[in-house]
């Protein structure tokens, strides 16, 4: 489910040799495949369209936090994608990329009053409320604007799942959403206010989920709540199912397919007559991107340990340091010879700047190019200039065409952003 393949002895991104991009743009650099983005979106869209009886005209709202590059968002916008956003900045990015406000969902546990006002002013599809305090503030903001924005109450179903504790969001102790009983109370309070219009419920229980069981359990909670809310006289027309379906970062992991995922959701929601929303991020973008990097040197110690030192570092790809995340690593031009075990590391002065331990790879030497696969989600968006390293650039490929969609800043540009205090 990606378009990075070995051709004529070298890895390509669609029709573009990766060593060409390294020569033209430099390394490290993120490279994204348009064909993969389109394929993944179309798989989910086709699956949803096969179940309109249960899911309505389901909205696919890409989780902007996974990859917020404007060209990536514009690629998805042209396919009809909406956006799941968690800040005013992400709303602005979605709008700038051509995603209409009526396909934008605004979530997040700490929305500020100015952000709520902005979301109301531009007319987002709905605002997902995550606490009683937030509902009270939204009502105040909306009253000042003489508005009544559509809202959904985000439920914490006490069902947490995901590939790591730090990306599990539906457990009892997690900061997201409200417990079921509190959600009923918030819905009733919202229904009584002229300044918000409750339209449904939302949940998102985690990320990189490779088993449909917890997702189905969460969706069943939403379905049961829908029946009760309607019995109490409240309108429920939308169910925001969040995202979280995992992707195959390595050959040993085989998550359910988008078709299986959507079919399960349709089975649970059958007969409710609601419009569903899916919020994929990683599912669409992860395997659409790679991080292309160059070997600086190979450090071999007398004890036999071998360090493969790359010019990419934890500031360029944070996931291994944050989550112990796995990324496949492969040479752009494989050499012949027996595989060797390497500790794959970057140049940042922290032991956490390690991408892999004891990874078996083909023989590699200084100036060889390697890629880290599955890096299109939560890669470039988390990158920083730690150690005063220039921010990693991004490239989008479409067939045999390519373009720099975020340039690497020069050192002069980095320094110019920081004016000296007047007294220095």
matplotlib code that plots the C-alpha trace (Angstrom):
import matplotlib.pyplot as plt

x = [0.0, 2.8, 4.7, 8.3, 9.9, 13.2, 13.8, 17.1, 18.9, 17.7, 14.7, 12.2, 9.3, 6.8, 8.8, 11.5, 14.8, 15.5, 19.1, 18.1, 16.1, 19.1, 21.3, 18.8, 17.4, 19.9, 19.4, 17.6, 14.4, 10.8, 9.4, 5.7, 3.9, 0.7, -0.3, -0.2, -2.3, -4.9, -4.9, -5.4, -8.2, -10.0, -9.9, -11.6, -14.0, -15.1, -15.6, -17.7, -19.8, -20.7, -22.5, -24.5, -27.6, -25.8, -23.3, -25.1, -22.9, -20.0, -17.4, -13.7, -11.9, -8.2, -6.4, -4.3, -2.1, -0.7, 0.7, -0.2, 1.7, -0.4, 0.3, -0.6, -3.8, -4.6, -4.1, -6.6, -9.0, -9.2, -10.4, -13.2, -11.6, -12.5, -10.3, -10.1, -8.4, -7.2, -6.1, -6.9, -3.7, -4.8, -8.2, -6.4, -4.2, -7.2, -9.0, -5.9, -5.5, -9.1, -11.0, -14.3, -15.4, -18.4, -16.1, -13.9, -14.3, -12.7, -11.6, -9.1, -9.2, -7.8, -9.5, -9.1, -11.9, -10.3, -10.0, -13.7, -14.7, -12.6, -14.2, -17.7, -16.8, -15.6, -18.5, -16.8, -19.0, -19.0, -17.1, -16.4, -16.9, -14.6, -15.7, -18.4, -16.1, -15.5, -19.3, -19.8, -17.1, -18.4, -21.9, -20.6, -18.5, -21.4, -23.8, -21.5, -21.5, -25.2, -24.5, -25.5, -22.7, -23.2, -21.5, -20.9, -20.0, -16.8, -17.3, -14.6, -15.9, -13.3, -12.0, -8.3, -6.3, -3.3, 0.3, 1.7, 0.5, 1.2, -1.2, -4.0, -6.8, -10.0, -9.0, -10.5, -7.4, -6.9, -7.5, -9.9, -13.7, -16.2, -17.6, -20.8, -23.1, -21.5, -22.0, -25.8, -25.8, -23.8, -26.1, -29.1, -27.5, -26.5, -30.0, -31.4, -29.1, -30.0, -26.3, -25.2, -26.9, -26.0, -26.0, -24.2, -21.5, -17.8, -15.1, -11.5, -9.9, -6.3, -3.9, -2.2, -4.9, -4.4, -7.5, -11.1, -12.4, -11.9, -13.1, -16.3, -16.8, -16.5, -18.8, -21.4, -21.2, -22.1, -24.9, -26.4, -26.1, -27.8, -30.9, -31.0, -30.6, -33.3, -35.6, -35.0, -36.1, -32.8, -31.8, -28.7, -27.9, -24.2, -21.6, -18.0, -16.1, -12.6, -9.6, -6.9, -6.8, -3.2, -0.9, 1.7, 5.0, 6.7, 6.0, 5.0, 2.0, -1.2, -3.9, -7.5, -8.2, -10.1, -13.0, -13.1, -13.0, -15.8, -17.9, -17.7, -18.8, -21.7, -22.8, -22.8, -24.6, -27.2, -30.6, -29.6, -30.0, -27.0, -24.3, -20.9, -17.5, -14.1, -10.9, -8.0, -4.5, -1.9, -4.0, -3.8, -0.4, 2.0, 3.0, 2.8, 6.0, 9.6, 12.5, 15.5, 18.9, 22.6, 25.1, 27.7, 29.9, 30.0, 31.6, 32.9, 34.0, 36.4, 33.5, 31.9, 29.1, 28.5, 26.9, 25.4, 25.5, 23.0, 22.5, 18.9, 18.3, 15.6, 14.7, 13.7, 11.8, 10.7, 8.6, 11.3, 12.5, 8.9, 7.2, 9.9, 8.3, 9.5, 10.4, 11.8, 15.2, 16.4, 19.3, 18.5, 21.0, 21.5, 25.0, 25.8, 27.1, 26.0, 23.7, 25.2, 23.7, 23.7, 22.6, 21.1, 21.6, 21.6, 24.1, 22.1, 23.8, 21.3, 21.2, 17.5, 18.7, 18.5, 16.3, 17.0, 19.1, 20.8, 18.9, 20.0, 20.8, 22.7, 26.3, 26.4, 29.2, 29.6, 27.6, 25.2, 21.5, 18.9, 15.2, 13.0, 9.6, 6.2, 7.3, 4.5, 2.5, 3.8, 7.2, 7.6, 4.9, 6.8, 10.2, 12.1, 15.4, 16.9, 20.7, 20.2, 19.7, 17.8, 14.2, 13.8, 12.4, 9.5, 9.0, 5.9, 6.1, 3.4, 4.5, 7.7, 7.1, 8.4, 8.3, 9.8, 6.7, 8.6, 12.1, 15.1, 15.8, 19.3, 21.3, 21.0, 17.2, 17.2, 19.3, 17.3, 14.2, 15.7, 16.2, 18.5, 17.0, 17.3, 19.8, 22.3]
y = [0.0, 2.4, 3.5, 3.3, 0.6, -0.7, 0.0, -0.3, -1.0, 2.0, 2.9, 5.3, 7.4, 6.6, 7.6, 9.6, 8.1, 8.9, 9.6, 12.3, 14.0, 13.7, 15.4, 18.2, 18.8, 17.4, 15.2, 14.5, 15.1, 13.8, 12.5, 11.9, 9.9, 11.4, 8.0, 6.5, 9.3, 8.9, 5.2, 5.2, 7.8, 6.0, 2.7, 4.3, 6.3, 3.3, 1.3, 4.0, 4.5, 0.8, 1.3, 4.5, 2.8, 2.6, 5.5, 8.1, 10.2, 9.6, 12.3, 11.4, 14.1, 13.7, 14.3, 17.3, 16.7, 13.6, 15.7, 19.4, 20.3, 22.4, 20.4, 17.1, 18.7, 20.1, 16.7, 15.2, 18.2, 17.6, 14.1, 15.4, 15.0, 17.0, 17.8, 16.9, 19.8, 20.6, 24.2, 27.5, 27.0, 23.6, 25.1, 27.9, 25.3, 23.3, 26.3, 27.5, 24.1, 24.2, 22.2, 24.0, 24.9, 22.7, 19.7, 20.7, 19.3, 21.1, 18.9, 19.2, 19.4, 22.9, 25.2, 28.8, 31.4, 33.1, 29.7, 28.9, 32.3, 31.7, 28.3, 29.9, 32.8, 30.6, 28.1, 24.8, 21.7, 21.0, 21.7, 18.6, 19.5, 17.7, 19.0, 20.9, 23.8, 24.0, 23.9, 26.8, 28.8, 28.0, 29.1, 32.4, 33.0, 32.0, 34.3, 37.3, 36.4, 35.7, 32.3, 28.7, 26.4, 22.7, 20.6, 17.0, 15.7, 13.7, 10.6, 8.8, 5.3, 3.9, 1.8, 2.6, 1.2, 2.0, 1.1, 2.9, 4.3, 7.8, 7.5, 5.8, 8.3, 6.5, 5.0, 6.1, 8.1, 9.8, 13.5, 13.3, 13.5, 12.9, 9.7, 8.4, 9.7, 13.1, 13.1, 12.7, 15.7, 17.9, 16.9, 18.0, 21.3, 22.0, 21.2, 23.8, 26.5, 28.7, 29.3, 25.8, 23.1, 19.5, 17.2, 14.1, 12.2, 11.7, 9.4, 8.5, 5.9, 5.8, 5.5, 2.6, 0.2, -3.2, -5.0, -4.1, -5.3, -2.2, 0.0, -2.0, -1.8, 2.0, 2.3, 0.2, 2.7, 5.5, 3.5, 2.7, 6.4, 7.5, 5.3, 6.8, 10.4, 10.0, 8.4, 11.5, 13.7, 14.8, 14.9, 12.8, 13.0, 12.5, 10.1, 11.0, 7.7, 9.2, 7.4, 5.2, 2.2, 1.0, 0.6, -2.0, -0.3, -3.7, -7.0, -8.6, -6.4, -6.9, -4.5, -4.9, -3.4, -0.2, -2.2, -4.5, -1.5, 0.4, -2.8, -3.2, 0.4, -0.1, -3.2, -1.4, 1.7, -0.2, 1.3, 4.4, 6.7, 8.8, 10.4, 9.0, 10.7, 9.0, 10.8, 8.9, 10.4, 7.7, 5.4, 7.8, 9.4, 7.1, 4.8, 7.7, 9.1, 8.2, 10.0, 10.0, 10.3, 9.8, 7.7, 10.0, 7.2, 3.8, 3.6, 0.2, -0.6, -3.2, -5.0, -5.6, -3.0, -1.2, 2.3, 3.5, 7.3, 9.1, 12.8, 12.5, 12.8, 12.7, 16.3, 15.2, 12.0, 12.0, 8.8, 6.3, 8.5, 9.3, 6.0, 3.5, 3.4, 1.0, 2.1, -0.2, 1.0, 0.2, 1.3, 3.3, 1.3, -2.1, -3.5, -7.1, -8.9, -10.5, -8.5, -6.9, -5.7, -2.0, 0.5, 3.2, 6.6, 10.3, 13.1, 14.8, 14.7, 12.4, 8.7, 8.9, 9.9, 6.2, 4.9, 1.2, -1.2, -4.4, -3.9, -6.4, -4.4, -4.9, -3.7, 0.1, 2.7, 6.5, 8.5, 5.7, 6.7, 5.0, 5.5, 5.1, 4.0, 4.7, 8.3, 10.2, 10.6, 12.3, 12.8, 16.3, 17.8, 16.9, 18.0, 20.8, 22.7, 21.1, 21.5, 24.4, 21.9, 23.3, 22.2, 19.1, 19.9, 18.1, 17.0, 15.8, 13.4, 12.8, 10.3, 11.6, 15.1, 16.4, 19.7, 21.0, 21.7, 23.0, 24.3, 23.7, 27.1, 28.5, 29.2, 32.9, 32.6, 30.7, 33.4, 36.3, 35.1, 36.0, 39.7, 40.8, 42.5, 46.3, 46.4, 43.9]
z = [0.0, -0.9, -4.0, -3.0, -5.0, -6.2, -9.9, -11.8, -8.6, -6.7, -4.6, -6.3, -5.1, -7.8, -10.9, -9.2, -8.0, -4.4, -5.0, -7.5, -4.7, -2.3, -4.9, -5.6, -2.1, 0.3, 3.2, 5.5, 3.7, 3.9, 0.6, 0.1, -2.6, -4.1, -5.5, -2.0, -0.5, -3.2, -2.9, 0.8, 0.7, -2.1, -0.2, 2.8, 0.6, -1.3, 1.9, 3.4, 0.2, 0.3, 3.6, 3.1, 4.6, 8.0, 7.8, 5.7, 3.5, 5.8, 6.2, 6.0, 7.9, 7.7, 11.1, 10.3, 13.3, 11.4, 8.5, 8.2, 5.0, 2.8, -0.3, 1.4, 2.7, -0.8, -2.4, 0.0, -0.4, -4.1, -3.3, -1.1, 2.3, 5.3, 8.2, 11.9, 13.6, 17.1, 17.0, 15.2, 13.2, 11.9, 10.9, 9.0, 7.3, 6.3, 4.9, 3.1, 1.5, 0.1, 2.6, 3.1, 6.6, 6.5, 6.3, 9.3, 12.8, 15.7, 18.6, 21.5, 25.3, 25.6, 23.0, 24.0, 23.8, 20.7, 19.0, 19.7, 18.4, 15.2, 14.7, 15.0, 12.7, 9.9, 10.3, 11.0, 10.7, 14.4, 17.6, 19.7, 23.4, 25.9, 29.3, 31.1, 31.6, 27.8, 27.1, 29.5, 27.8, 24.3, 25.3, 26.6, 23.4, 21.1, 23.0, 22.5, 18.8, 18.6, 17.3, 17.9, 16.5, 16.1, 18.7, 19.5, 23.0, 23.1, 25.2, 27.1, 27.0, 29.4, 26.5, 25.8, 23.0, 20.9, 20.1, 23.1, 26.4, 25.2, 22.3, 24.1, 24.5, 25.7, 29.0, 32.3, 33.3, 30.0, 29.7, 26.7, 26.7, 29.5, 31.1, 29.8, 32.6, 32.4, 28.7, 29.1, 31.5, 29.1, 26.2, 28.2, 29.2, 25.6, 24.4, 26.9, 25.6, 22.6, 21.9, 21.0, 18.8, 19.9, 16.9, 18.1, 20.0, 19.3, 20.6, 19.8, 21.9, 20.6, 17.7, 15.9, 16.9, 15.3, 16.7, 15.9, 19.2, 21.3, 18.5, 18.2, 21.9, 21.8, 18.9, 20.7, 23.6, 21.2, 19.7, 23.1, 24.1, 20.9, 21.8, 25.4, 24.3, 21.7, 24.3, 26.5, 23.6, 22.2, 18.6, 17.6, 13.9, 13.8, 15.3, 15.1, 15.3, 15.5, 13.9, 15.2, 12.9, 12.7, 9.8, 8.9, 10.0, 9.6, 7.9, 11.1, 11.8, 9.8, 11.0, 9.7, 6.3, 5.9, 4.4, 7.5, 9.8, 8.0, 7.7, 11.5, 12.1, 9.7, 11.5, 14.9, 13.6, 11.4, 11.9, 13.8, 10.8, 11.6, 9.5, 10.5, 10.5, 10.3, 11.3, 9.8, 10.0, 10.2, 8.0, 5.1, 5.5, 7.3, 4.4, 2.0, 3.3, 3.9, 5.6, 3.3, 5.0, 4.4, 6.3, 7.9, 9.1, 10.6, 14.1, 14.9, 18.5, 19.7, 21.5, 18.1, 18.4, 15.2, 15.1, 11.8, 12.2, 10.0, 9.2, 10.3, 14.1, 16.7, 15.9, 12.4, 13.4, 17.0, 17.1, 18.1, 20.9, 22.1, 21.6, 20.9, 17.5, 14.8, 11.3, 8.6, 7.4, 3.9, 1.6, -1.5, -3.5, -1.7, -1.7, -2.1, 1.0, 4.3, 6.5, 9.6, 12.9, 13.5, 16.1, 13.9, 15.5, 14.7, 15.6, 18.4, 21.8, 23.5, 23.9, 23.0, 19.5, 18.5, 15.7, 16.1, 18.1, 16.7, 13.4, 10.7, 7.5, 4.3, 4.5, 4.5, 4.2, 4.6, 2.0, 1.4, 1.3, 3.5, 4.0, 7.1, 5.9, 7.3, 8.1, 6.5, 9.7, 12.9, 11.3, 9.8, 12.0, 15.1, 13.8, 15.5, 15.2, 18.3, 18.5, 16.0, 13.2, 10.2, 10.0, 7.8, 4.3, 2.6, -1.0, -2.8, -5.7, -8.3, -11.0, -12.5, -11.1, -7.8, -5.8, -2.6, -0.4, 2.6, 2.1, 4.5, 6.1, 5.8, 8.9, 8.2, 8.1, 11.4, 13.1, 11.5, 13.3, 16.7, 17.1, 20.0, 23.0, 22.7, 25.6, 24.1]

ax = plt.figure().add_subplot(projection="3d")
ax.plot(x, y, z, "-o")
ax.set_aspect("equal")
plt.show()
